[in-house]
């Protein structure tokens, strides 16, 4: 006679399933809590970013280059800096809001202002030994903006500023190099206008270059510039020229 089979307890498998379910729910809750906390930090950083950009823009506009200093040959002041939020949440906020391009343009604009390009550049080169390095930093930053910024108007402004830097740089001794400098300048201003036909600064700058007697001497009456920057097409003070 076969003995009765032992009754298997259902509590073991059921208990294991409940434990796994509880662990999953607990993990999901922890993830949700972490995301909620991160979202709060991001929301707080949105206001911090907006305030930092607004204050930085106001400081930049309120502190234009000193014209007396510009004509004295004194070294230009250091670039204005936007005091933006830092940290992990601030970095995520910057990415989510798409502010990296905006900040790259602002930093390039500050570096451009620090160079203070003007017709007296030859004097400035003699009195500020750091000016060549400043010009290189500004040129690198503006070139990056002129190629990478998604807004063609911003690329146009950066390209126009590159043309200003080329125009106000040291005049080469070699006539061939001087001709190339003029052609590069014309090409950059032309590229800026193609990127943004409403860029009045670029139009004025191009007109000034074309009317310069040096252009007629070294290039001729119908120059065609071949820009070496701003392929996608980059800002200066509005309507002043150079």
C-alpha positions as CSV (number, residue, x, y, z in Angstrom):
1,X,0.0,0.0,0.0
2,X,1.5,3.3,-1.2
3,X,1.9,5.9,1.5
4,X,0.2,9.3,1.2
5,X,2.2,11.9,-0.6
6,X,3.4,14.8,1.6
7,X,1.6,18.0,1.1
8,X,3.9,20.6,-0.6
9,X,3.8,24.0,1.0
10,X,2.8,26.8,-1.4
11,X,4.2,29.4,0.9
12,X,7.8,29.0,-0.3
13,X,7.3,30.0,-4.0
14,X,4.6,32.5,-3.2
15,X,6.8,34.1,-0.6
16,X,9.7,34.3,-3.1
17,X,7.4,35.9,-5.7
18,X,6.2,38.5,-3.1
19,X,9.7,39.3,-2.1
20,X,10.8,39.8,-5.7
21,X,7.8,42.0,-6.4
22,X,8.5,44.1,-3.3
23,X,12.1,44.5,-4.3
24,X,11.1,45.6,-7.8
25,X,8.5,48.1,-6.4
26,X,11.1,49.4,-3.9
27,X,13.7,49.9,-6.6
28,X,11.2,51.6,-8.9
29,X,10.2,53.9,-6.0
30,X,13.8,54.7,-5.3
31,X,14.4,55.6,-8.9
32,X,11.3,57.7,-9.1
33,X,12.3,59.5,-5.9
34,X,15.8,60.2,-7.3
35,X,14.3,61.5,-10.6
36,X,12.0,63.7,-8.7
37,X,14.8,65.2,-6.7
38,X,16.9,65.6,-9.8
39,X,13.9,67.4,-11.5
40,X,13.6,69.8,-8.6
41,X,17.3,70.6,-8.9
42,X,17.0,71.1,-12.6
43,X,13.9,73.4,-12.1
44,X,15.9,75.4,-9.6
45,X,18.8,75.7,-11.9
46,X,16.6,76.9,-14.7
47,X,16.0,80.1,-12.7
48,X,19.7,80.3,-11.8
49,X,20.7,80.0,-15.4
50,X,18.2,82.6,-16.5
51,X,19.3,85.1,-13.8
52,X,23.0,84.5,-14.5
53,X,22.6,85.1,-18.3
54,X,20.4,88.2,-17.7
55,X,22.8,89.7,-15.2
56,X,25.8,88.9,-17.4
57,X,24.3,90.4,-20.5
58,X,23.4,93.5,-18.6
59,X,27.0,93.9,-17.3
60,X,28.4,93.3,-20.8
61,X,26.1,96.0,-22.3
62,X,26.7,98.4,-19.5
63,X,30.5,98.2,-19.8
64,X,31.4,99.1,-23.4
65,X,35.0,99.7,-24.3
66,X,36.4,103.0,-23.0
67,X,37.1,105.1,-26.1
68,X,39.8,107.1,-24.4
69,X,41.5,103.9,-23.5
70,X,40.9,102.6,-27.0
71,X,42.8,105.6,-28.5
72,X,45.5,105.7,-25.8
73,X,47.1,102.4,-26.8
74,X,46.6,100.9,-23.3
75,X,45.9,97.2,-23.1
76,X,42.1,96.4,-23.2
77,X,40.3,95.2,-20.0
78,X,39.9,91.5,-19.4
79,X,36.8,89.9,-20.9
80,X,33.5,90.1,-19.2
81,X,32.6,86.7,-17.6
82,X,29.1,85.3,-17.1
83,X,28.9,83.8,-13.6
84,X,26.9,80.7,-14.5
85,X,25.8,77.9,-12.2
86,X,28.1,74.9,-11.8
87,X,27.7,71.3,-10.8
88,X,26.0,68.2,-12.1
89,X,22.4,69.5,-12.0
90,X,23.6,72.8,-13.6
91,X,25.3,70.9,-16.4
92,X,22.2,68.8,-17.1
93,X,20.1,72.0,-17.2
94,X,22.5,73.6,-19.6
95,X,22.2,70.6,-21.9
96,X,18.4,70.4,-21.6
97,X,17.9,74.1,-22.3
98,X,20.4,74.1,-25.2
99,X,22.4,76.9,-23.6
100,X,25.9,75.6,-24.6
101,X,25.7,77.4,-28.0
102,X,24.5,80.6,-26.4
103,X,27.3,80.6,-23.8
104,X,29.9,79.7,-26.5
105,X,28.9,82.8,-28.4
106,X,28.9,85.0,-25.3
107,X,32.4,83.8,-24.4
108,X,33.6,84.4,-27.9
109,X,32.1,87.9,-27.9
110,X,33.8,88.7,-24.6
111,X,37.2,87.6,-26.0
112,X,36.6,89.7,-29.1
113,X,35.9,92.7,-26.9
114,X,39.0,92.1,-24.9
115,X,41.0,92.4,-28.1
116,X,39.4,95.8,-28.9
117,X,40.1,95.6,-32.7
118,X,40.4,99.1,-34.2
119,X,42.4,101.0,-36.8
120,X,45.1,101.8,-34.2
121,X,45.9,98.1,-33.9
122,X,49.6,98.7,-34.8
123,X,50.0,100.9,-31.8
124,X,48.2,98.4,-29.5
125,X,50.5,95.6,-30.7
126,X,53.5,97.6,-29.7
127,X,52.1,98.3,-26.2
128,X,50.4,95.1,-25.3
129,X,52.7,92.1,-25.6
130,X,49.7,89.7,-24.8
131,X,47.6,91.1,-27.7
132,X,48.7,88.4,-30.2
133,X,47.7,85.6,-27.8
134,X,44.3,87.4,-27.1
135,X,43.6,87.6,-30.8
136,X,44.3,83.9,-31.3
137,X,41.9,83.0,-28.4
138,X,39.2,85.3,-29.9
139,X,39.8,83.9,-33.4
140,X,39.5,80.3,-32.2
141,X,36.4,80.9,-30.2
142,X,34.7,82.9,-33.1
143,X,35.7,80.2,-35.6
144,X,34.0,77.5,-33.5
145,X,30.9,79.6,-33.3
146,X,30.9,80.4,-37.0
147,X,31.0,76.7,-37.8
148,X,28.9,75.1,-35.0
149,X,26.1,77.4,-33.9
150,X,22.7,76.2,-35.2
151,X,21.5,79.8,-35.8
152,X,22.8,81.3,-39.1
153,X,22.4,84.8,-37.7
154,X,24.8,84.0,-34.9
155,X,27.2,82.3,-37.4
156,X,26.9,85.5,-39.5
157,X,27.9,87.7,-36.5
158,X,30.8,85.5,-35.6
159,X,32.0,85.5,-39.2
160,X,31.7,89.3,-39.4
161,X,33.9,89.6,-36.2
162,X,36.5,87.2,-37.8
163,X,36.6,89.6,-40.7
164,X,37.1,92.5,-38.3
165,X,40.0,90.7,-36.7
166,X,41.5,89.9,-40.1
167,X,41.1,93.6,-41.2
168,X,42.7,95.1,-38.1
169,X,45.6,92.6,-37.8
170,X,49.2,93.6,-38.4
171,X,49.8,94.7,-42.0
172,X,52.1,92.2,-43.8
173,X,55.2,93.5,-45.4
174,X,55.0,91.1,-48.3
175,X,52.6,92.5,-50.9
176,X,51.3,89.0,-51.7
177,X,50.5,88.4,-48.1
178,X,48.8,91.8,-47.8
179,X,46.7,91.0,-50.9
180,X,45.7,87.7,-49.3
181,X,44.8,89.5,-46.1
182,X,42.4,91.8,-48.0
183,X,40.9,88.9,-49.9
184,X,40.3,87.0,-46.7
185,X,38.7,90.0,-45.1
186,X,36.4,90.5,-48.1
187,X,35.5,86.8,-48.1
188,X,34.6,86.8,-44.4
189,X,32.3,89.8,-44.7
190,X,30.7,88.4,-47.8
191,X,30.1,85.0,-46.1
192,X,28.5,86.9,-43.1
193,X,26.1,88.6,-45.5
194,X,25.2,85.4,-47.2
195,X,24.4,83.8,-43.9
196,X,22.3,86.7,-42.8
197,X,21.3,89.2,-45.5
198,X,20.1,91.6,-42.7
199,X,23.5,91.8,-41.1
200,X,24.1,95.6,-41.4
201,X,27.5,95.5,-39.7
202,X,28.8,93.0,-42.3
203,X,27.5,95.1,-45.1
204,X,29.0,98.3,-43.8
205,X,32.4,96.6,-43.2
206,X,32.4,95.1,-46.7
207,X,31.7,98.5,-48.2
208,X,34.5,100.1,-46.2
209,X,37.0,97.5,-47.3
210,X,35.9,97.8,-51.0
211,X,36.3,101.6,-50.8
212,X,39.7,101.4,-49.2
213,X,42.4,102.6,-51.7
214,X,44.6,99.7,-50.5
215,X,42.0,97.3,-51.9
216,X,42.3,98.9,-55.3
217,X,46.1,98.8,-55.2
218,X,46.5,95.2,-54.1
219,X,43.3,93.5,-55.3
220,X,41.7,95.5,-58.1
221,X,38.3,96.9,-58.7
222,X,36.4,93.5,-58.6
223,X,37.9,91.5,-55.7
224,X,36.6,88.0,-54.9
225,X,37.3,87.0,-51.4
226,X,38.1,83.4,-50.5
227,X,37.3,83.0,-46.8
228,X,39.1,80.5,-44.7
229,X,36.6,80.5,-41.8
230,X,32.8,80.5,-41.3
231,X,32.0,77.8,-43.8
232,X,28.6,77.3,-42.3
233,X,28.8,80.7,-41.9
234,X,29.0,84.3,-36.4
235,X,29.1,90.2,-33.5
236,X,30.3,93.4,-32.9
237,X,28.9,96.8,-32.0
238,X,25.9,97.5,-34.2
239,X,26.4,99.8,-37.2
240,X,29.8,101.2,-36.3
241,X,32.0,99.4,-38.9
242,X,35.1,97.4,-37.9
